[in-house]
Amino acid sequence: MRIPDRYTISGTALTAEQQQKTLELLKLPANTGPAEWWLTEFEDFWPYQTAPGDVYFSRNSDQSTVKRPPMVEYVSSVFPTDPTVYAVAGLFVLPVAYRLRRGRKPSAAAASEGTDLA
């Protein structure tokens, strides 16, 4: 079974400082590895349930630099962000609120008679 040719980032050279820190963390001698290190990030889609075997890597004929495609994260809000929703809601709510408020004021005849409507 062959692993799919999917890699995310290729062609990122590590600095000498990054190489030294890696060797220190792995407790390896300073002269371990090539003079120039390159970072390649793989996304692992290997079907371990089907084939729990070893994975090997081989040189690709295309050695060009590969960049990760932009990662887009969609977020949603509890409240609508479109002002049109609030404008339409206002068209329905404001007239009703106006009528209710206007209905609570005492009429001119009741005010002249001195009756209290509260």
N, CA, C and O of each residue as an XYZ file, in Angstrom:
472
protein
N       0.849     -1.175      0.000
C       0.000      0.000      0.000
C       0.890      1.232      0.000
O       1.875      1.289      0.736
N       0.554      2.200     -0.810
C       1.354      3.406     -0.942
C       0.675      4.568     -0.218
O      -0.542      4.735     -0.290
N       1.482      5.369      0.480
C       0.948      6.537      1.180
C       0.624      7.624      0.158
O       1.383      7.812     -0.793
N      -0.474      8.334      0.330
C      -0.809      9.405     -0.615
C       0.245     10.508     -0.595
O       0.828     10.805      0.448
N       0.479     11.101     -1.743
C       1.462     12.181     -1.851
C       0.845     13.484     -1.370
O       0.532     14.363     -2.172
N       0.674     13.606     -0.086
C       0.125     14.831      0.493
C       1.097     15.351      1.536
O       1.312     14.728      2.576
N       1.661     16.469      1.248
C       2.497     17.140      2.229
C       2.044     18.574      2.294
O       1.503     19.108      1.326
N       2.258     19.188      3.406
C       1.686     20.500      3.642
C       2.690     21.613      3.378
O       2.404     22.532      2.609
N       3.841     21.544      3.993
C       4.848     22.585      3.830
C       6.161     21.917      3.473
O       6.541     20.913      4.076
N       6.837     22.466      2.515
C       8.137     21.940      2.133
C       9.040     23.106      1.793
O       8.575     24.160      1.359
N      10.318     22.914      1.990
C      11.257     23.934      1.560
C      11.526     25.022      2.567
O      11.981     26.100      2.186
N      11.264     24.787      3.836
C      11.568     25.762      4.873
C      12.891     25.368      5.516
O      12.985     24.335      6.179
N      13.899     26.187      5.319
C      15.229     25.880      5.856
C      15.292     26.265      7.328
O      14.812     27.328      7.722
N      15.888     25.393      8.138
C      16.067     25.687      9.552
C      17.343     26.495      9.744
O      18.333     26.272      9.048
N      17.322     27.421     10.675
C      18.504     28.221     10.974
C      19.477     27.372     11.791
O      19.117     26.319     12.317
N      20.704     27.848     11.885
C      21.721     27.138     12.674
C      21.300     27.053     14.138
O      21.567     26.059     14.813
N      20.644     28.099     14.621
C      20.163     28.110     16.008
C      19.102     27.029     16.226
O      19.125     26.331     17.240
N      18.175     26.890     15.276
C      17.135     25.866     15.367
C      17.742     24.457     15.286
O      17.300     23.543     15.982
N      18.749     24.297     14.437
C      19.424     23.001     14.336
C      20.096     22.638     15.653
O      19.981     21.507     16.125
N      20.794     23.596     16.240
C      21.498     23.359     17.502
C      20.514     23.010     18.619
O      20.768     22.102     19.411
N      19.393     23.728     18.683
C      18.390     23.467     19.722
C      17.794     22.073     19.547
O      17.564     21.371     20.532
N      17.542     21.667     18.301
C      17.005     20.331     18.034
C      17.979     19.253     18.478
O      17.585     18.271     19.106
N      19.247     19.438     18.151
C      20.258     18.455     18.560
C      20.372     18.385     20.083
O      20.555     17.301     20.638
N      20.268     19.513     20.754
C      20.309     19.521     22.222
C      19.119     18.775     22.814
O      19.278     17.979     23.739
N      17.912     19.037     22.272
C      16.707     18.377     22.793
C      16.741     16.871     22.553
O      16.257     16.096     23.378
N      17.311     16.458     21.425
C      17.402     15.030     21.118
C      18.648     14.382     21.711
O      18.839     13.172     21.592
N      19.501     15.193     22.355
C      20.740     14.715     22.976
C      21.623     13.987     21.971
O      22.103     12.879     22.211
N      21.819     14.659     20.827
C      22.651     14.118     19.753
C      23.913     14.954     19.620
O      23.922     16.121     20.012
N      24.993     14.373     19.067
C      26.222     15.144     18.866
C      25.999     16.308     17.884
O      25.099     16.256     17.045
N      26.812     17.335     17.997
C      26.650     18.540     17.184
C      26.874     18.283     15.696
O      26.358     19.030     14.865
N      27.629     17.245     15.343
C      27.917     16.983     13.930
C      26.911     16.005     13.296
O      27.178     15.470     12.220
N      25.768     15.764     13.939
C      24.757     14.840     13.429
C      23.956     15.509     12.317
O      23.590     16.679     12.425
N      23.692     14.774     11.266
C      22.831     15.263     10.196
C      23.566     16.070      9.151
O      24.770     16.297      9.269
N      22.850     16.505      8.127
C      23.466     17.283      7.060
C      23.794     18.700      7.517
O      23.363     19.136      8.584
N      24.550     19.401      6.706
C      24.923     20.776      7.050
C      23.712     21.704      6.974
O      23.599     22.650      7.754
N      22.819     21.433      6.044
C      21.639     22.267      5.883
C      20.393     21.422      6.117
O      20.199     20.396      5.464
N      19.548     21.856      7.050
C      18.334     21.120      7.390
C      17.131     21.795      6.766
O      17.056     23.022      6.697
N      16.188     20.980      6.311
C      14.951     21.477      5.719
C      13.771     20.872      6.453
O      13.803     19.710      6.857
N      12.733     21.669      6.620
C      11.547     21.215      7.324
C      10.459     20.863      6.312
O      10.157     21.647      5.412
N       9.886     19.697      6.468
C       8.735     19.297      5.667
C       7.671     18.801      6.626
O       7.944     17.961      7.484
N       6.469     19.313      6.486
C       5.350     18.932      7.351
C       4.425     18.017      6.569
O       4.028     18.336      5.448
N       4.085     16.894      7.153
C       3.207     15.919      6.511
C       1.888     15.841      7.269
O       1.848     15.942      8.495
N       0.826     15.661      6.521
C      -0.465     15.354      7.132
C      -0.636     13.849      7.004
O      -0.584     13.302      5.903
N      -0.835     13.196      8.114
C      -0.841     11.740      8.160
C      -2.234     11.187      7.882
O      -3.122     11.269      8.731
N      -2.424     10.622      6.684
C      -3.684      9.991      6.315
C      -3.492      8.481      6.133
O      -4.272      7.830      5.437
N      -2.469      7.941      6.750
C      -2.166      6.531      6.590
C      -3.245      5.680      7.267
O      -3.588      5.938      8.421
N      -3.783      4.680      6.579
C      -4.831      3.831      7.168
C      -4.214      2.755      8.076
O      -3.998      1.623      7.643
N      -3.938      3.111      9.313
C      -3.265      2.187     10.227
C      -4.099      0.946     10.527
O      -3.532     -0.106     10.824
N      -5.430      1.035     10.460
C      -6.261     -0.133     10.715
C      -6.101     -1.159      9.580
O      -6.128     -2.368      9.811
N      -5.934     -0.651      8.360
C      -5.806     -1.543      7.211
C      -4.389     -2.068      7.064
O      -4.191     -3.260      6.831
N      -3.415     -1.202      7.195
C      -2.019     -1.585      6.981
C      -1.138     -0.949      8.035
O      -0.631      0.153      7.828
N      -0.942     -1.621      9.169
C      -0.125     -1.033     10.233
C       1.372     -1.211      9.990
O       2.126     -1.397     10.946
N       1.821     -1.160      8.733
C       3.227     -1.396      8.402
C       4.073     -0.151      8.495
O       3.621      0.918      8.904
N       5.305     -0.328      8.103
C       6.262      0.768      8.117
C       5.993      1.733      6.972
O       5.412      1.377      5.946
N       6.426      2.942      7.180
C       6.310      3.973      6.158
C       7.716      4.356      5.741
O       8.591      4.524      6.590
N       7.941      4.494      4.454
C       9.245      4.937      3.986
C       9.070      6.170      3.119
O       7.994      6.412      2.572
N      10.122      6.936      3.001
C      10.101      8.166      2.227
C      11.105      8.038      1.097
O      12.173      7.451      1.266
N      10.759      8.589     -0.052
C      11.676      8.607     -1.187
C      11.656     10.002     -1.800
O      10.689     10.747     -1.644
N      12.724     10.341     -2.491
C      12.871     11.667     -3.088
C      11.893     11.828     -4.244
O      11.757     10.954     -5.101
N      11.220     12.967     -4.240
C      10.298     13.306     -5.312
C      11.080     13.987     -6.423
O      12.047     14.701     -6.158
N      10.669     13.773     -7.657
C      11.364     14.419     -8.771
C      11.116     15.926     -8.779
O      11.952     16.678     -9.282
N       9.997     16.382     -8.239
C       9.681     17.803     -8.148
C      10.140     18.306     -6.785
O       9.514     17.998     -5.771
N      11.213     19.066     -6.748
C      11.782     19.563     -5.494
C      11.447     21.039     -5.255
O      12.193     21.739     -4.571
N      10.334     21.512     -5.811
C       9.958     22.915     -5.632
C       9.371     23.133     -4.233
O       8.942     22.188     -3.570
N       9.362     24.387     -3.805
C       8.839     24.754     -2.496
C       7.318     24.689     -2.513
O       6.680     25.132     -3.468
N       6.744     24.138     -1.453
C       5.294     24.020     -1.322
C       4.879     24.789     -0.088
O       5.487     24.645      0.972
N       3.844     25.606     -0.218
C       3.318     26.368      0.914
C       1.955     25.830      1.295
O       1.221     25.314      0.452
N       1.621     25.953      2.567
C       0.309     25.530      3.056
C      -0.751     26.468      2.484
O      -0.565     27.685      2.490
N      -1.863     25.917      1.988
C      -2.944     26.804      1.545
C      -3.521     27.552      2.745
O      -3.450     27.062      3.872
N      -4.090     28.727      2.512
C      -4.625     29.491      3.639
C      -5.687     28.695      4.390
O      -6.546     28.050      3.788
N      -5.610     28.755      5.709
C      -6.586     28.063      6.539
C      -7.680     29.063      6.901
O      -7.415     30.070      7.558
N      -8.895     28.786      6.478
C     -10.026     29.670      6.720
C     -10.893     29.042      7.796
O     -11.317     27.892      7.677
N     -11.150     29.801      8.840
C     -11.993     29.315      9.924
C     -13.247     30.180      9.981
O     -13.181     31.386     10.216
N     -14.378     29.543      9.764
C     -15.641     30.258      9.798
C     -16.187     30.239     11.218
O     -16.205     29.198     11.875
N     -16.625     31.386     11.677
C     -17.208     31.486     13.012
C     -18.624     32.025     12.876
O     -18.933     32.769     11.945
N     -19.460     31.649     13.796
C     -20.830     32.144     13.774
C     -21.121     32.879     15.072
O     -20.475     32.662     16.097
N     -22.095     33.737     14.995
C     -22.480     34.533     16.142
C     -23.915     34.193     16.513
O     -24.709     33.789     15.664
N     -24.236     34.359     17.781
C     -25.599     34.116     18.242
C     -26.536     35.179     17.678
O     -27.693     34.897     17.367
N     -26.027     36.403     17.548
C     -26.830     37.506     17.041
C     -26.480     37.759     15.585
O     -25.320     37.615     15.197
N     -27.470     38.136     14.764
C     -27.164     38.433     13.369
C     -26.284     39.679     13.244
O     -26.438     40.638     14.001
N     -25.375     39.651     12.297
C     -24.480     40.788     12.105
C     -24.924     41.682     10.956
O     -24.332     42.739     10.737
N     -25.935     41.286     10.230
C     -26.426     42.073      9.110
C     -27.406     43.131      9.634
O     -28.393     42.771     10.274
N     -27.164     44.422      9.381
C     -28.056     45.468      9.892
C     -29.459     45.412      9.281
O     -30.397     45.977      9.842
N     -29.609     44.746      8.152
C     -30.931     44.647      7.530
C     -31.905     43.908      8.441
O     -33.089     44.244      8.484
N     -31.423     42.916      9.160
C     -32.284     42.157     10.075
C     -32.853     43.088     11.137
O     -34.039     43.017     11.458
N     -32.017     43.951     11.676
C     -32.478     44.869     12.712
C     -33.421     45.929     12.136
O     -34.359     46.353     12.811
N     -33.178     46.360     10.890
C     -34.069     47.346     10.258
C     -35.451     46.757     10.026
O     -36.452     47.423     10.290
N     -35.530     45.521      9.537
C     -36.823     44.873      9.306
C     -37.535     44.631     10.636
O     -38.746     44.831     10.738
N     -36.795     44.207     11.644
C     -37.397     43.999     12.962
C     -37.933     45.316     13.512
O     -38.992     45.343     14.139
N     -37.206     46.407     13.279
C     -37.665     47.715     13.732
C     -38.950     48.147     13.040
O     -39.787     48.811     13.652
N     -39.117     47.780     11.773
C     -40.347     48.125     11.051
C     -41.576     47.465     11.666
O     -42.679     48.008     11.603
N     -41.379     46.297     12.258
C     -42.496     45.597     12.884
C     -42.667     45.959     14.357
O     -43.796     46.070     14.833
N     -41.600     46.140     15.063
C     -41.663     46.359     16.510
C     -41.975     47.809     16.861
O     -42.773     48.062     17.763
N     -41.368     48.758     16.175
C     -41.544     50.166     16.550
C     -42.986     50.655     16.410
O     -43.458     51.354     17.306
N     -43.716     50.327     15.334
C     -45.117     50.781     15.296
C     -45.978     50.200     16.423
O     -46.834     50.894     16.971
N     -45.755     48.959     16.760
C     -46.516     48.332     17.846
C     -46.162     49.000     19.173
O     -47.047     49.298     19.975
N     -44.893     49.232     19.400
C     -44.469     49.886     20.636
C     -45.018     51.314     20.709
O     -45.397     51.776     21.786
N     -45.061     52.005     19.591
C     -45.596     53.367     19.557
C     -47.088     53.372     19.906
O     -47.552     54.213     20.677
N     -47.825     52.430     19.333
C     -49.265     52.362     19.620
C     -49.530     52.030     21.088
O     -50.417     52.608     21.715
N     -48.756     51.099     21.621
C     -48.932     50.745     23.036
C     -48.599     51.930     23.932
O     -49.313     52.190     24.901
N     -47.563     52.628     23.634
C     -47.161     53.781     24.448
C     -48.186     54.909     24.317
O     -48.531     55.560     25.303
N     -48.656     55.127     23.129
C     -49.643     56.183     22.897
C     -50.963     55.853     23.593
O     -51.659     56.760     24.050
N     -51.309     54.590     23.677
C     -52.541     54.179     24.327
C     -52.517     54.370     25.829
O     -53.585     54.407     26.439
N     -51.366     54.493     26.458
C     -51.266     54.640     27.914
C     -51.440     56.082     28.376
O     -51.728     56.325     29.547
N     -51.268     57.042     27.467
C     -51.400     58.448     27.873
C     -52.872     58.759     28.136
O     -53.742     58.275     27.412
N     -53.161     59.559     29.162
C     -54.560     59.934     29.418
C     -55.071     60.857     28.320
O     -54.332     61.690     27.796
N     -56.326     60.697     27.986
C     -56.930     61.544     26.947
C     -57.136     62.951     27.490
O     -57.060     63.161     28.700
N     -57.393     63.907     26.621
C     -57.590     65.303     27.033
C     -58.873     65.447     27.853
O     -58.913     66.238     28.795
N     -59.930     64.688     27.505
C     -61.194     64.780     28.260
C     -61.010     64.254     29.670
O     -61.547     64.831     30.615
N     -60.261     63.170     29.833
C     -60.050     62.598     31.157
C     -59.178     63.521     31.993
O     -59.370     63.621     33.205
N     -58.231     64.190     31.371
C     -57.365     65.112     32.113
C     -58.158     66.317     32.591
O     -57.905     66.824     33.684
N     -59.127     66.794     31.782
C     -59.920     67.959     32.215
C     -60.883     67.613     33.317
O     -61.216     68.474     34.131
N     -61.350     66.362     33.372
C     -62.287     65.948     34.430
C     -61.557     65.661     35.722
O     -62.174     65.612     36.786
N     -60.217     65.465     35.642
C     -59.461     65.216     36.860
C     -59.444     63.769     37.271
O     -59.079     63.470     38.408
N     -59.820     62.857     36.406
C     -59.764     61.430     36.764
C     -58.362     60.916     36.557
O     -57.630     61.348     35.667
N     -58.023     59.994     37.399
C     -56.691     59.396     37.333
C     -56.827     58.027     36.675
O     -57.583     57.180     37.152
N     -56.099     57.808     35.584
C     -56.178     56.540     34.863
C     -55.081     55.570     35.234
O     -55.015     54.485     34.658
N     -54.237     55.906     36.150
C     -53.109     55.039     36.482
C     -53.486     53.913     37.345
O     -52.635     53.099     37.705
